[in-house]
Structures are given as C-alpha cells and as structure tokens.
Amino acid sequence: MAATPEKKVKDHVRKQLAARHVFHFMPATYGFGASGIADIIGCYLGKFFAIECKAGDNRPTMLQVKNLQRVSDAGGYALVVNEKNLADVDWMLDRIEKDVNYQKHEP
C-alpha cells in the first residue's frame, strides 16, 4: 500500500526531528484521544511544540487551529507544515535553540 501524501509529510518531519535527536511522538487518537490534537507533539531543549501535517492545499480544521493557538498561548511552539514548507521545521528548531540560549544569558 502506497503512503498517502500526508503520511509522506509526517515521515519527513519525523526524520528531521530524529536527525536532531528531538523527543517527539504521534498521539494516537482514532476514537480514544482528544480531537484536534496536532499530528506530532514533542519537546526540544525544554520547549514544547506541536506540528500539524497537511498535504497539498489542505488546511487545518478550526479545532486544530484552536489547539495550535492554545499551544502558542501557553508558550509553546505551533506549526502547520506541508510539502512546500518542510524547512519551517528546522526554522522552528533553530528558533528554539536561539530562545534557549538567549534565556541562559539574560541578566
């Protein structure tokens, strides 16, 4: 069975995270978990993040947007990626590194 376009995005993101030894997981929802939770949840250098993966022109649902906003409002990092902006994952991780280093040197 061929991988769906969205699964290809998820696999690529997971490889990016694994290459930098980032703790992450994909919450299993299929009827038992909360709806609207991002596809990939993780923590890097003590910072929480949530990544919603989409394929093509697909957009997150309103509930997914709301949950990503809740992550952001709580001080975490929230990101929606597709095939066109996979580099944003590395940008987010770089941003986390800069934020952590800045906090270490804050007076």
ABEGO torsion letter per residue (X at the ends): XBBBAAAAAAAAAAAAAAAAGBBBBBBBABGABBBGBBABBBBBGGBBBBBBBBBEABBBBAAAAAAAAAAAAAGBBBBBBBAAAAAAAAAAAAAAAAAAAAAAABX
